[in-house]
Amino acid sequence: MPDRFATIFTCIDGRIQQPLTEWMKNHLDVEYIDTITEPGPEAVLAATGERCLEVLLEKVEISRRAHGSGTLVIAGHSDCAGNPVSDDEQRTQLRRSLDRLAERLPGTRILAVHADRCGERCWAPLLVAEVTSAPADVRLAP
Ligand SMILES: [Zn+2]
């Protein structure tokens, strides 16, 4: 049986990595998580220019090529130093990021997750939105 990988775009913030890893292992049938970090990734993915987006997507492509990952999580979190806006605004950015990436990553299950702060050392990852983009080789029947 092949190793089962998923990929995550997450913040650099060390407080949220373990809660997100646990959430992914519980909700996705995966053993390993390839991790790409950016401060406040949902703000970057939602609004950055095409050239920067291509650089980031190349990292996803390496995970897909080398490890066969077909699942991508985009994660934001409360109290983010890289994206100090409200949780609601972060969730809006997560949805926008998901729409933007779904257009560019065919055949990929993409989940937007927000790690809500639930206490001093408590983080509760919650699913915001999910989509599976159409495969690249979809052809209409004659
Ligand atoms: Zn952050």
Residues whose N, C-alpha, C, O or C-beta is under 5 A from the ligand:
A	BS01	ZN	C11 D13 G40 C80 A81 G82
